[in-house]
Amino acid sequence: MANLPVVTAPATLSLRNRHQLFVKQRHEIAELFGYETRNKYEILDPNGALVAFAAEQQKGVVGFLFRQVLGHWRTFDIQFFTQDRQPLFRAHHPFRFFFQRLEIFGADGAYLGALQQRFSIINKRFDVQDSTGQTIMECASPIWRIWTFPFTARGHEVACVKKKWAGLLAEGFTDKDNFAVDFAAELSETERSLVLAAAIFIDLQYFERKAS
């Protein structure tokens, strides 16, 4: 990927034993002038060590125009990969005017599940589905904590995504958002991948200017 640092790291990343990760959006200078650029994210551990990347794949003039005009309605892919560019999983966003959706596929192309936005008037709500289409987690942001997204399953919280303040300049003039992602010990590798993808889904749907 363009403009990403080259570092040495193992080709695999296991989420199974990780209890917290941070998703940090990379800043693009063009955003200061009102242009929407390809979304790129760094994924860090609690010590601030870089463990993975995620980047939107839609490039070229057509991709640029679609970003400016259609925003988060358009179809696009986001690839998650290790520091040495080995793919972890891929998130596909199909074209949708309403009830946005993000479909997750493993590095081998196997369908892992999806994030499906649901109708809600007073809060932000979506479901986490497994590969069979069954809802395995629900997420609804409380109206009194609009930057907090708890994930519940079987009546208790199993994960949480929280938006972090990125600073006055970033918040005011760019789409730069940072998120803390917490996992319960009981979650599987696949479930953690879905929650990690959900952090970017939340950014795209609820916090970017083009999502408003």
N, C-alpha and C positions, 0 to 999 in steps of 0.2 A: 504494500500500500504506500502511496506517496506521502512523504513528510513524516513517516513514522520512524522512530529511532531503531537502529539495529543493535540488539543485545543478545547475549548468550543465555539460553535457558533450556530446560528440558522440553521435549516435544509434546508432553502431555500435561494436563492440569486437572487434578482431582478436586472436586468441590465437596466430597463426602465428609471430610474432617474439618471443613472451614465453617466457622460460626458467624463470621462477619466479613464482608467485602465492601469496598467503596467504588462507586462508579463516578468518574470525573470526566465531564465533557471537555473536549479540546477546543480551544478558542481559535476562531478564524477571523482575521483582520477585516475581511469583506463584510462581516456581520455588523461592524461599526457603521457601515454605509448603507445598511438596510437590505443587503443581499443575503438570501438563504443559501448556505453551503452544505456540502455533504456532512452528515452527522458522524463524528468520530469520538470515541470514548476510551479512556484508560481505566483498567480495572486493577485496584490495588488492595493489598492486605492491610490489617490494622496497623502495621508498622510503617505503612507508606511504600512498601516494596511493590514494584510493578509486576503483575502476574499474568495479565492478558490484555487484549485490545478488542474493541468492537468498532466496525466501520461500515457505513452505508456504501453499497456497491454501485449505485446508479451514477454513471459518469457521463461526460460529454455534454454537448450543447443541448441535446434533447432532455437529458436529465436535469440540467441547470434550469431550463424553461419550465419543466414540470414542477420543480421545487418552488419556483417563484409564483406560479399560477395556481397549482392544485394543492400545495402544502401537504398535510398529512393524509389527504384523501387518496393520493396517487398510489400506484403499486411500486414497491421497492424491496430490496433485500438488505439485511444487515448481517455481516459475517463476524462471528466471534472466533478469535484465533489466539494462539500462544505468542510469546515474544519472538519466536523464530518462525512465525508465519504458518504454523501448522493449524489447520482448521479444528475448531472445537464443536461448534454447531452453528446453524444458520437460521435466522428469523425472516420470514417472508410476510410482507404486508400486501394483501390483495386490494384492488381498487374498491373503496367503499365511501359513499356519501354519509351513511349513518351506521352506528353500531360497529365501530372499528374492530379489526381483528388482526392478530399477529400469530402466525403459524410457525412452529419450531421443528427443525429437522436436525438430526444428528450428523456428525461428520461423514457417516456412511450413507446419508440420504434417507435414513429411516425416520418416519414421522413420530415425533415425541409428544406432541400436544399443541395446545393453542391458548391464547388469551383472547377472550371474547367480551367486548364492552356490552353492558346491559343498560336498559332504560332506567334512569333515575333523575328526579327533579332536584333533590336537596343535597346529594353527595355524588362523588365520583365512584362508579361501581363497575367491576368486571369479574368474570369467572376465569379460573384456571382449569383447563380441560386436559385429560390424558389422551393417549393415542386412540382410544375408542370413542372419544367424544363425551365421556362422563365428566361431570364437574367434580374435581378433587379438592379444590380450594376456592374460597370466595374472598374478594377484596372490596372493601367499601371505606372510603376516606370519611371520617367523622366531620361534620360541618364545623365543629369547634377546633379541629386540628387538620386544616386543609392540606398541610404538607406531610401528613402521616398516612401511610397506607398499610394497615394490618391485614394479614392473610389468615383466614380461619379455616379449620377443617375439623369435623366431628366436634364442633362446639368450643374449640379453644384455638388460641393463636399459635401458628406454626412458623410464621415468618413476618417480617415487617420491612417496608421500604420507607425511608424518611429523606425528604429533600433538605439539603443543607444550604445555608446562605453562602453565595459565591462572591459576595462583595458588591459594593454599590455600583461600580463601573460595569461589572459583568451582568448584574441583574438588570441594570437600566438600559444598556445599549446592545447587549448580545443575548443569545439563547443559551448561555453557558450555565448549566445546572449540575450540581453534584448531589449524589445520593449515597446514603448508608443502607446496606442490605444485611439484615440479620436473619439467620436460619436457626430453626430448632434442630436438635440432634436427631430427631426421628426422620427427617426428610431424606429421601433417596437422592442419588446423583442426578437422576432425570428431573425430579421435583425441584431441586436446587437450580438446575439449568433454566427451568421455566420461570422461577422467581427472579433469577438474575436477568433474564430477558424482559421480565415485567418491569424492572427498573427503567429500562430504556423505553418500553411501551408507555409508561407513565410520563416520562419526559416528553415524548413526541405528542401524546394526546392532550396533555393538560398544562404544560408549562412553556412550550414554544410559542412565539408570537403567531406563527402560522396556524397554530392549533386553536387560537381564540376566535 
